[in-house]
Amino acid sequence: MQNYQMWGFVLKATWVVFVMAFGACFGSLINVLAYRLPLGLGVVTGSSRCPKCDHRLAWYDNIPVLGWLMLRGKCRYCRKPISPEYPLVEAAVALIFGVVFVAFTMLPPDLVWLGVPWGQVRPVWSQLGPEHVWGIIAIDLFLIGCLAGMTVVDAKTFQIPLPLPWAATLVAVIAHPLWAVWLDSRYSIDLKSLYFLPDVRWWTPPPAWPWEWAIPTLGTADRRWLVALPFGGIAGLGLALLLLRFGLIRRSFEDYDDWERETLASRGVPAPVPSQDSPPSPSPDPDRDDPARAPAPDTPELWIQYPHARREVLKELVFLTPCLLGVVAAGFAAQAWFGARGPLPALWIQVLSGVCLGYLVGGGVVWTVRIFGSLAFGKEAMGLGDVHLMAAVGACLGWIDATVAFFIAAPIGLIWTLLAVVLGKGLSRTMPYGPYLALATLAVLLGKPLVQLGLNALIQTPPYAPIYIP
């Protein structure tokens, strides 16, 4: 091995170690969020303390993974055991960060091992070179970290802490356009032309591929007014929030707490008392299958007994109406103002439009299933936390990835359920759907070529042209 090859390998290995260390730190933050958010505690303020003896922890006690190993899984001060969940979460996030980084930056496109084209795991945009894509990879890694946090909390409490999807959405809204500005000003290149790489085989997009970015965008030279549609939807969503804020439209499920208290009181079950000392029950009452007992408070078994789900989701339809009207109004206004032809807006405007489009479609697909599922069955079909989760996925990865991930989450959930039954672990009647959505998103992100092959096999047959996912 030549010296320059050795130093190149050392540099790449250093980057992998750095990314994995960052992932472990992100996992440590996830542990903090998973503990504090369900309790209503502050995330930024307040030093870390042992949950058993309440002793303030030193910085060297909080080193991800290594701190737990050095302490041999016990608190330094009270010697009580520390849950292995903490190092496992940190190690899992570190490993995922490392795998994504290696897959997106180091695998040669033509790498084949054991007959599997591993080089085609990386998306097309990542083959432009690290200097062109590291900003987009950072957005994807941040999304993965937020998804890991939502998965841990949702698996424990059946609730998704909304600050996590909001943070991922905010990063996408800011980072995607800023990266487009920096890349466009520094290199002055047409990104679409760089997608047509000679070493990409069946994955090469067709010449008519309209998207200019790593996520799908709207607008072509003869339909540039399409870029305005997502902005109209976001403006309508803002208007709906203002109407909700001033009481001109009503919030859905606003009487649920009163109904829960009355229902529990009628069944002789004490109402839940909020406490800062213990987290909410992570699982339903172990005796929930006994018809003589009522479901435990604040659990899905009680949520789905709420009798007015159809009435409440109609309020959500009212809330979404300004968003739909905003899309239509933006389309007519853009056509009248810009006309049908002419140059497209600046790249960063197209990218921001793509982010908004992904946010609206990602959240809208889940919200549609929630509304029509609730109308059909009379029970709350999906939680609004899942809506926020997939909206964040759409903002970061684009509307196509979010839509595909949502539909493959069901098979992943089915496989997980069958494995749990085979292994004899047992399952509750109601399972959180957020972890399945997160796993599906990761599967689409890392296995997009396989997903594309499956879609082509299911949806289209020759001589029709294959569908392409950016």
Sequence and secondary structure as in RCSB ss.txt:
>XXXX:A:sequence
MQNYQMWGFVLKATWVVFVMAFGACFGSLINVLAYRLPLGLGVVTGSSRCPKCDHRLAWYDNIPVLGWLMLRGKC
RYCRKPISPEYPLVEAAVALIFGVVFVAFTMLPPDLVWLGVPWGQVRPVWSQLGPEHVWGIIAIDLFLIGCLAGM
TVVDAKTFQIPLPLPWAATLVAVIAHPLWAVWLDSRYSIDLKSLYFLPDVRWWTPPPAWPWEWAIPTLGTADRRW
LVALPFGGIAGLGLALLLLRFGLIRRSFEDYDDWERETLASRGVPAPVPSQDSPPSPSPDPDRDDPARAPAPDTP
ELWIQYPHARREVLKELVFLTPCLLGVVAAGFAAQAWFGARGPLPALWIQVLSGVCLGYLVGGGVVWTVRIFGSL
AFGKEAMGLGDVHLMAAVGACLGWIDATVAFFIAAPIGLIWTLLAVVLGKGLSRTMPYGPYLALATLAVLLGKPL
VQLGLNALIQTPPYAPIYIP
>XXXX:A:secstr
  HHHHHHHHHHHHHHHHHHHHHHHHHHHHHHHHHHGGGT  SSSS  B TTT  B  GGG STTHHHHHTTTB 
TTT  B  THHHHHHHHHHHHHHHHHHHHHTS TT  BTTB GGGSS GGGGG HHHHHHHHHHHHHHHHHHHHH
HHHHHHHS   THHHHHHHHHHHHHHHHHHHHHHHHH   HHHHT  TT  TT   TT    SSS     TT GG
GGHHHHHHHHHHHHHHHHHHTTSS  TTTTHHHHHHHHHHHTT       SSS   SS  TTTT TTS   TTSH
HHHTT TTHHHHHHHHHHHHHHHHHHHHHHHHHHHHHH S S    HHHHHHHHHHHHHHHHHHHHHHHHHHHHH
HHSS  S HHHHHHHHHHHHHH HHHHHHHHHHHHHHHHHHHHHHHHTT    SS  SHHHHHHHHHHHHH HHH
HHHHHHHHH  TTS      
